[in-house]
């Protein structure tokens, strides 16, 4: 088992910057966004997350203005993201990059390790402890303990031991969750893959996220000359920060000519894909 390799945030400040310090979204931007805690507010349960009014029209508008160079990069399952973002069909990197859908709708599964025994152990453990929830994905297993924070050390012990006995995986530490995923995928690698394809290639990448699992994405875009945006508090390698998902959404609404908010969350057309 490998611990998730992530850039050290020790040299980064956790102090929130002044308003207006976020980088501009321009015609040559490639925009990458995390979902939970970034586009959407965190909720007590993953299934309880809801997008606020105006987000889907804003994404539709931004994707069109960027020629399709907008992708969601998340730890969620692909089907779950499509459900939240319907009727949009955006490029997606899901399960931390284990699956990726390009601008033409083609889906590539990069890794599907055998996690059946790990899933069994996590499910059995959760059945004996109130407040725990197991999320079984295509290429990952997550143990959520938001409703039982006193069980953090026990959850960590279980998931680390299970990961140690499963070849080719690593353990991620997220917000009230421990997740085992393939060791050869990350949000940073997923963003790099997008940047090698049209319509993302040749553009300046921006990536916004809120969790420790997003640090690899921040490091990747900044190594390519772009900028990372940390949403919320905590040490980070990102060079920019905004206070909350609401502040991040305001930044999206203000981009280009989008200063007047739309409230219709059911657009009838999806962004036109460009080669």
C-alpha atoms as a printed R data frame, in Angstrom:
    type eleno elety resid chain resno       x      y       z
1   ATOM     1    CA   UNK     A     1   0.000  0.000   0.000
2   ATOM     2    CA   UNK     A     2   1.193  3.500  -0.796
3   ATOM     3    CA   UNK     A     3   0.126  6.573   1.079
4   ATOM     4    CA   UNK     A     4  -1.316  9.033  -1.373
5   ATOM     5    CA   UNK     A     5   1.501 11.171  -2.773
6   ATOM     6    CA   UNK     A     6   0.508 14.783  -2.366
7   ATOM     7    CA   UNK     A     7   2.473 17.995  -2.547
8   ATOM     8    CA   UNK     A     8   3.527 19.350   0.817
9   ATOM     9    CA   UNK     A     9   1.477 22.412   1.764
10  ATOM    10    CA   UNK     A    10   3.864 23.347   4.573
11  ATOM    11    CA   UNK     A    11   5.132 26.422   2.772
12  ATOM    12    CA   UNK     A    12   1.630 27.653   1.913
13  ATOM    13    CA   UNK     A    13  -0.370 30.003   4.079
14  ATOM    14    CA   UNK     A    14  -3.821 29.097   5.405
15  ATOM    15    CA   UNK     A    15  -4.720 32.791   5.604
16  ATOM    16    CA   UNK     A    16  -7.605 33.841   3.359
17  ATOM    17    CA   UNK     A    17  -6.575 36.414   0.728
18  ATOM    18    CA   UNK     A    18  -8.366 39.669   0.101
19  ATOM    19    CA   UNK     A    19 -11.472 39.624  -2.143
20  ATOM    20    CA   UNK     A    20 -10.791 40.044  -5.820
21  ATOM    21    CA   UNK     A    21  -7.541 38.107  -5.775
22  ATOM    22    CA   UNK     A    22  -8.770 35.134  -7.803
23  ATOM    23    CA   UNK     A    23  -7.301 34.706 -11.300
24  ATOM    24    CA   UNK     A    24  -9.360 35.819 -14.266
25  ATOM    25    CA   UNK     A    25 -11.172 33.338 -16.494
26  ATOM    26    CA   UNK     A    26 -10.324 34.342 -20.056
27  ATOM    27    CA   UNK     A    27 -10.862 33.060 -23.594
28  ATOM    28    CA   UNK     A    28  -7.711 30.901 -23.353
29  ATOM    29    CA   UNK     A    29  -8.556 29.340 -19.979
30  ATOM    30    CA   UNK     A    30  -8.953 25.583 -19.474
31  ATOM    31    CA   UNK     A    31 -11.206 25.407 -16.408
32  ATOM    32    CA   UNK     A    32 -11.251 22.404 -14.045
33  ATOM    33    CA   UNK     A    33 -13.597 22.273 -11.055
34  ATOM    34    CA   UNK     A    34 -14.038 19.896  -8.146
35  ATOM    35    CA   UNK     A    35 -17.667 19.188  -7.198
36  ATOM    36    CA   UNK     A    36 -18.307 18.665  -3.469
37  ATOM    37    CA   UNK     A    37 -17.253 21.621  -1.375
38  ATOM    38    CA   UNK     A    38 -16.457 23.618  -4.508
39  ATOM    39    CA   UNK     A    39 -19.360 23.808  -6.951
40  ATOM    40    CA   UNK     A    40 -21.735 22.406  -4.347
41  ATOM    41    CA   UNK     A    41 -21.897 22.944  -0.601
42  ATOM    42    CA   UNK     A    42 -21.019 19.954   1.537
43  ATOM    43    CA   UNK     A    43 -23.984 18.034   2.952
44  ATOM    44    CA   UNK     A    44 -24.442 15.566   5.840
45  ATOM    45    CA   UNK     A    45 -24.737 12.722   3.297
46  ATOM    46    CA   UNK     A    46 -23.251 12.540  -0.233
47  ATOM    47    CA   UNK     A    47 -26.692 11.913  -1.739
48  ATOM    48    CA   UNK     A    48 -28.116 14.997  -0.021
49  ATOM    49    CA   UNK     A    49 -25.943 17.450  -1.980
50  ATOM    50    CA   UNK     A    50 -27.870 19.947  -4.098
51  ATOM    51    CA   UNK     A    51 -26.630 22.575  -6.547
52  ATOM    52    CA   UNK     A    52 -27.925 26.062  -5.843
53  ATOM    53    CA   UNK     A    53 -29.983 27.869  -8.452
54  ATOM    54    CA   UNK     A    54 -27.988 29.299 -11.344
55  ATOM    55    CA   UNK     A    55 -24.998 26.936 -11.260
56  ATOM    56    CA   UNK     A    56 -26.008 24.760 -14.222
57  ATOM    57    CA   UNK     A    57 -26.771 27.742 -16.502
58  ATOM    58    CA   UNK     A    58 -23.444 29.290 -15.465
59  ATOM    59    CA   UNK     A    59 -21.579 26.098 -16.378
60  ATOM    60    CA   UNK     A    60 -23.438 25.899 -19.678
61  ATOM    61    CA   UNK     A    61 -22.531 29.489 -20.486
62  ATOM    62    CA   UNK     A    62 -18.890 29.119 -19.422
63  ATOM    63    CA   UNK     A    63 -18.408 25.904 -21.352
64  ATOM    64    CA   UNK     A    64 -19.689 27.573 -24.493
65  ATOM    65    CA   UNK     A    65 -17.490 30.616 -23.991
66  ATOM    66    CA   UNK     A    66 -14.454 28.389 -23.439
67  ATOM    67    CA   UNK     A    67 -15.127 26.277 -26.519
68  ATOM    68    CA   UNK     A    68 -15.882 23.249 -24.349
69  ATOM    69    CA   UNK     A    69 -12.675 23.523 -22.253
70  ATOM    70    CA   UNK     A    70 -14.433 23.029 -18.917
71  ATOM    71    CA   UNK     A    71 -14.280 19.735 -16.993
72  ATOM    72    CA   UNK     A    72 -15.367 18.482 -13.588
73  ATOM    73    CA   UNK     A    73 -12.644 16.597 -11.670
74  ATOM    74    CA   UNK     A    74 -14.105 14.745  -8.700
75  ATOM    75    CA   UNK     A    75 -13.920 11.696  -6.487
76  ATOM    76    CA   UNK     A    76 -17.556 10.925  -7.272
77  ATOM    77    CA   UNK     A    77 -18.867  8.267  -9.628
78  ATOM    78    CA   UNK     A    78 -19.586  9.313 -13.195
79  ATOM    79    CA   UNK     A    79 -23.292  8.439 -13.039
80  ATOM    80    CA   UNK     A    80 -23.701 10.428  -9.825
81  ATOM    81    CA   UNK     A    81 -22.152 13.565 -11.332
82  ATOM    82    CA   UNK     A    82 -24.294 13.279 -14.447
83  ATOM    83    CA   UNK     A    83 -27.344 13.091 -12.201
84  ATOM    84    CA   UNK     A    84 -26.407 16.255 -10.334
85  ATOM    85    CA   UNK     A    85 -25.462 18.150 -13.509
86  ATOM    86    CA   UNK     A    86 -28.312 16.966 -15.767
87  ATOM    87    CA   UNK     A    87 -28.976 17.852 -18.541
88  ATOM    88    CA   UNK     A    88 -25.321 18.864 -19.011
89  ATOM    89    CA   UNK     A    89 -22.879 16.263 -20.342
90  ATOM    90    CA   UNK     A    90 -19.547 17.833 -19.481
91  ATOM    91    CA   UNK     A    91 -16.095 16.254 -19.744
92  ATOM    92    CA   UNK     A    92 -15.501 14.480 -16.440
93  ATOM    93    CA   UNK     A    93 -12.680 12.891 -14.482
94  ATOM    94    CA   UNK     A    94 -14.332 10.739 -11.817
95  ATOM    95    CA   UNK     A    95 -13.170  8.606  -8.906
96  ATOM    96    CA   UNK     A    96 -10.038 10.788  -8.675
97  ATOM    97    CA   UNK     A    97  -9.184 10.060 -12.310
98  ATOM    98    CA   UNK     A    98  -9.901  6.325 -12.477
99  ATOM    99    CA   UNK     A    99 -12.510  7.123 -15.136
100 ATOM   100    CA   UNK     A   100 -12.433  9.956 -17.629
101 ATOM   101    CA   UNK     A   101 -14.942 11.167 -20.224
102 ATOM   102    CA   UNK     A   102 -13.565 13.418 -22.954
103 ATOM   103    CA   UNK     A   103 -15.284 16.250 -24.801
104 ATOM   104    CA   UNK     A   104 -16.649 13.812 -27.385
105 ATOM   105    CA   UNK     A   105 -18.288 11.632 -24.720
106 ATOM   106    CA   UNK     A   106 -15.772  8.786 -24.925
107 ATOM   107    CA   UNK     A   107 -15.210  7.084 -21.564
108 ATOM   108    CA   UNK     A   108 -11.917  5.497 -20.556
109 ATOM   109    CA   UNK     A   109 -11.565  3.398 -17.399
110 ATOM   110    CA   UNK     A   110  -7.934  3.632 -16.360
111 ATOM   111    CA   UNK     A   111  -7.972  1.197 -13.447
112 ATOM   112    CA   UNK     A   112 -10.371 -1.273 -11.850
113 ATOM   113    CA   UNK     A   113  -8.549 -3.075  -9.014
114 ATOM   114    CA   UNK     A   114 -10.149 -5.991  -7.199
115 ATOM   115    CA   UNK     A   115 -11.563 -4.310  -4.107
116 ATOM   116    CA   UNK     A   116 -14.160 -6.947  -3.269
117 ATOM   117    CA   UNK     A   117 -12.496 -8.100  -0.048
118 ATOM   118    CA   UNK     A   118 -11.804 -4.546   1.061
119 ATOM   119    CA   UNK     A   119 -15.429 -3.598   0.371
120 ATOM   120    CA   UNK     A   120 -16.623 -6.617   2.357
121 ATOM   121    CA   UNK     A   121 -14.499 -5.707   5.367
122 ATOM   122    CA   UNK     A   122 -15.577 -2.038   5.293
123 ATOM   123    CA   UNK     A   123 -19.257 -2.964   4.951
124 ATOM   124    CA   UNK     A   124 -19.070 -5.440   7.817
125 ATOM   125    CA   UNK     A   125 -17.293 -2.882   9.994
126 ATOM   126    CA   UNK     A   126 -19.895 -0.183   9.232
127 ATOM   127    CA   UNK     A   127 -22.743 -2.575  10.050
128 ATOM   128    CA   UNK     A   128 -21.444 -2.811  13.617
129 ATOM   129    CA   UNK     A   129 -20.933  0.933  14.150
130 ATOM   130    CA   UNK     A   130 -23.693  3.533  13.941
131 ATOM   131    CA   UNK     A   131 -22.988  6.619  11.856
132 ATOM   132    CA   UNK     A   132 -20.654  5.034   9.298
133 ATOM   133    CA   UNK     A   133 -21.395  4.808   5.571
134 ATOM   134    CA   UNK     A   134 -19.565  2.753   2.942
135 ATOM   135    CA   UNK     A   135 -19.499  3.994  -0.661
136 ATOM   136    CA   UNK     A   136 -18.488  1.365  -3.217
137 ATOM   137    CA   UNK     A   137 -17.388  2.787  -6.569
138 ATOM   138    CA   UNK     A   138 -16.096  1.277  -9.786
139 ATOM   139    CA   UNK     A   139 -12.453  1.607  -8.737
140 ATOM   140    CA   UNK     A   140 -12.550  2.796  -5.125
141 ATOM   141    CA   UNK     A   141 -14.102  2.167  -1.719
142 ATOM   142    CA   UNK     A   142 -14.804  5.024   0.691
143 ATOM   143    CA   UNK     A   143 -15.645  4.855   4.392
144 ATOM   144    CA   UNK     A   144 -17.455  8.003   5.573
145 ATOM   145    CA   UNK     A   145 -17.456  8.849   9.287
146 ATOM   146    CA   UNK     A   146 -18.951 12.386   9.313
147 ATOM   147    CA   UNK     A   147 -21.707 11.245  11.694
148 ATOM   148    CA   UNK     A   148 -19.293  9.348  13.948
149 ATOM   149    CA   UNK     A   149 -16.105 11.431  14.180
150 ATOM   150    CA   UNK     A   150 -15.126  9.645  17.383
151 ATOM   151    CA   UNK     A   151 -14.507  6.547  15.233
152 ATOM   152    CA   UNK     A   152 -11.866  8.249  13.069
153 ATOM   153    CA   UNK     A   153  -8.905  6.289  14.412
154 ATOM   154    CA   UNK     A   154 -10.716  2.944  14.116
155 ATOM   155    CA   UNK     A   155 -11.779  3.765  10.551
156 ATOM   156    CA   UNK     A   156  -8.232  4.715   9.647
157 ATOM   157    CA   UNK     A   157  -6.856  1.507  11.144
158 ATOM   158    CA   UNK     A   158  -9.340 -0.652   9.255
159 ATOM   159    CA   UNK     A   159  -8.849  1.052   5.872
160 ATOM   160    CA   UNK     A   160  -5.072  1.173   6.183
161 ATOM   161    CA   UNK     A   161  -4.833 -2.505   7.079
162 ATOM   162    CA   UNK     A   162  -7.176 -3.419   4.224
163 ATOM   163    CA   UNK     A   163  -5.214 -1.269   1.778
164 ATOM   164    CA   UNK     A   164  -1.937 -2.853   2.915
165 ATOM   165    CA   UNK     A   165  -3.325 -6.213   1.852
166 ATOM   166    CA   UNK     A   166  -4.591 -4.999  -1.568
167 ATOM   167    CA   UNK     A   167  -1.996 -4.663  -4.345
168 ATOM   168    CA   UNK     A   168  -1.795 -1.471  -6.400
169 ATOM   169    CA   UNK     A   169  -3.854  0.838  -4.203
170 ATOM   170    CA   UNK     A   170  -3.315  3.802  -1.905
171 ATOM   171    CA   UNK     A   171  -5.217  5.384   0.964
172 ATOM   172    CA   UNK     A   172  -6.631  8.900   0.650
173 ATOM   173    CA   UNK     A   173  -7.504 11.040   3.672
174 ATOM   174    CA   UNK     A   174 -10.433 13.352   2.883
175 ATOM   175    CA   UNK     A   175 -12.968 15.360   4.870
176 ATOM   176    CA   UNK     A   176 -14.493 12.782   7.237
177 ATOM   177    CA   UNK     A   177 -13.689  9.994   4.794
178 ATOM   178    CA   UNK     A   178 -10.969  7.444   4.157
179 ATOM   179    CA   UNK     A   179 -10.880  6.164   0.606
180 ATOM   180    CA   UNK     A   180  -8.853  3.433  -1.078
181 ATOM   181    CA   UNK     A   181  -8.209  4.041  -4.776
182 ATOM   182    CA   UNK     A   182  -5.765  2.861  -7.458
183 ATOM   183    CA   UNK     A   183  -2.237  4.104  -6.805
184 ATOM   184    CA   UNK     A   184  -1.659  5.047 -10.452
185 ATOM   185    CA   UNK     A   185  -4.433  7.639 -10.766
186 ATOM   186    CA   UNK     A   186  -4.871 11.147  -9.353
187 ATOM   187    CA   UNK     A   187  -6.675 14.372 -10.123
188 ATOM   188    CA   UNK     A   188  -3.376 15.849 -11.270
189 ATOM   189    CA   UNK     A   189  -2.817 13.067 -13.815
190 ATOM   190    CA   UNK     A   190  -6.408 13.403 -15.019
191 ATOM   191    CA   UNK     A   191  -5.960 17.134 -15.604
192 ATOM   192    CA   UNK     A   192  -2.709 16.501 -17.478
193 ATOM   193    CA   UNK     A   193  -4.533 14.017 -19.718
194 ATOM   194    CA   UNK     A   194  -7.209 16.596 -20.529
195 ATOM   195    CA   UNK     A   195  -4.510 19.188 -21.268
196 ATOM   196    CA   UNK     A   196  -3.092 16.890 -23.951
197 ATOM   197    CA   UNK     A   197  -6.382 16.938 -25.869
198 ATOM   198    CA   UNK     A   198  -8.523 19.475 -27.704
199 ATOM   199    CA   UNK     A   199 -10.121 21.759 -26.693
200 ATOM   200    CA   UNK     A   200  -7.960 21.990 -23.538
201 ATOM   201    CA   UNK     A   201  -4.501 21.816 -25.127
202 ATOM   202    CA   UNK     A   202  -2.616 25.073 -25.534
203 ATOM   203    CA   UNK     A   203  -4.698 26.825 -22.880
204 ATOM   204    CA   UNK     A   204  -3.876 28.054 -19.363
205 ATOM   205    CA   UNK     A   205  -5.315 25.643 -16.761
206 ATOM   206    CA   UNK     A   206  -7.181 26.761 -13.652
207 ATOM   207    CA   UNK     A   207  -8.314 24.221 -11.050
208 ATOM   208    CA   UNK     A   208 -10.508 24.899  -8.005
209 ATOM   209    CA   UNK     A   209 -11.006 22.391  -5.189
210 ATOM   210    CA   UNK     A   210 -11.473 22.216  -1.441
211 ATOM   211    CA   UNK     A   211  -9.947 19.006  -0.083
212 ATOM   212    CA   UNK     A   212  -6.564 17.378   0.440
213 ATOM   213    CA   UNK     A   213  -7.411 15.120  -2.515
214 ATOM   214    CA   UNK     A   214  -7.220 18.227  -4.744
215 ATOM   215    CA   UNK     A   215  -3.617 19.074  -3.883
216 ATOM   216    CA   UNK     A   216  -2.258 16.935  -6.749
217 ATOM   217    CA   UNK     A   217  -4.472 18.912  -9.115
218 ATOM   218    CA   UNK     A   218  -3.210 22.250  -7.793
219 ATOM   219    CA   UNK     A   219   0.393 21.114  -8.232
220 ATOM   220    CA   UNK     A   220  -0.282 19.888 -11.766
221 ATOM   221    CA   UNK     A   221  -1.895 23.063 -13.090
222 ATOM   222    CA   UNK     A   222   0.724 25.300 -11.483
223 ATOM   223    CA   UNK     A   223   3.515 23.200 -13.003
224 ATOM   224    CA   UNK     A   224   1.886 23.863 -16.383
225 ATOM   225    CA   UNK     A   225   1.842 27.628 -15.812
226 ATOM   226    CA   UNK     A   226  -1.720 27.787 -14.512
227 ATOM   227    CA   UNK     A   227  -3.220 28.474 -11.102
228 ATOM   228    CA   UNK     A   228  -4.776 26.471  -8.270
229 ATOM   229    CA   UNK     A   229  -7.621 27.823  -6.142
230 ATOM   230    CA   UNK     A   230  -8.204 26.397  -2.671
231 ATOM   231    CA   UNK     A   231 -11.805 26.724  -1.478
232 ATOM   232    CA   UNK     A   232 -11.993 27.207   2.281
233 ATOM   233    CA   UNK     A   233  -9.391 26.942   4.997
234 ATOM   234    CA   UNK     A   234  -6.384 24.674   5.443
235 ATOM   235    CA   UNK     A   235  -2.787 24.546   4.282
236 ATOM   236    CA   UNK     A   236  -2.375 24.146   0.533
237 ATOM   237    CA   UNK     A   237   0.058 24.414  -2.363
238 ATOM   238    CA   UNK     A   238  -2.537 26.442  -4.304
239 ATOM   239    CA   UNK     A   239  -1.531 30.044  -4.889
240 ATOM   240    CA   UNK     A   240  -5.089 31.385  -4.612
241 ATOM   241    CA   UNK     A   241  -7.908 30.924  -2.151
242 ATOM   242    CA   UNK     A   242 -11.563 31.802  -1.766
243 ATOM   243    CA   UNK     A   243 -13.552 31.537   1.440
244 ATOM   244    CA   UNK     A   244 -16.410 29.230   0.460
245 ATOM   245    CA   UNK     A   245 -18.286 27.483  -2.361
246 ATOM   246    CA   UNK     A   246 -20.558 30.518  -2.522
247 ATOM   247    CA   UNK     A   247 -17.546 32.771  -3.177
248 ATOM   248    CA   UNK     A   248 -16.326 30.342  -5.851
249 ATOM   249    CA   UNK     A   249 -19.751 30.416  -7.526
250 ATOM   250    CA   UNK     A   250 -19.702 34.228  -7.485
251 ATOM   251    CA   UNK     A   251 -16.358 34.075  -9.322
252 ATOM   252    CA   UNK     A   252 -17.882 31.807 -11.964
253 ATOM   253    CA   UNK     A   253 -20.906 34.063 -12.403
254 ATOM   254    CA   UNK     A   254 -18.675 37.120 -12.799
255 ATOM   255    CA   UNK     A   255 -16.588 35.549 -15.591
256 ATOM   256    CA   UNK     A   256 -16.951 36.972 -19.111
257 ATOM   257    CA   UNK     A   257 -20.372 38.536 -19.576
258 ATOM   258    CA   UNK     A   258 -22.032 36.420 -16.896
259 ATOM   259    CA   UNK     A   259 -22.549 39.112 -14.281
260 ATOM   260    CA   UNK     A   260 -26.331 38.908 -14.520
261 ATOM   261    CA   UNK     A   261 -27.409 35.624 -12.962
262 ATOM   262    CA   UNK     A   262 -29.706 33.192 -14.701
263 ATOM   263    CA   UNK     A   263 -32.081 31.146 -12.567
264 ATOM   264    CA   UNK     A   264 -33.377 28.518 -14.974
265 ATOM   265    CA   UNK     A   265 -31.660 25.299 -13.940
266 ATOM   266    CA   UNK     A   266 -32.970 23.242 -16.846
267 ATOM   267    CA   UNK     A   267 -31.358 24.420 -20.092
268 ATOM   268    CA   UNK     A   268 -32.537 22.473 -23.107
269 ATOM   269    CA   UNK     A   269 -29.203 22.389 -24.920
270 ATOM   270    CA   UNK     A   270 -25.787 21.140 -23.892
271 ATOM   271    CA   UNK     A   271 -22.539 22.869 -24.827
272 ATOM   272    CA   UNK     A   272 -21.444 22.215 -28.376
273 ATOM   273    CA   UNK     A   273 -18.363 19.995 -28.431
274 ATOM   274    CA   UNK     A   274 -15.544 21.268 -30.553
275 ATOM   275    CA   UNK     A   275 -12.739 19.076 -31.905
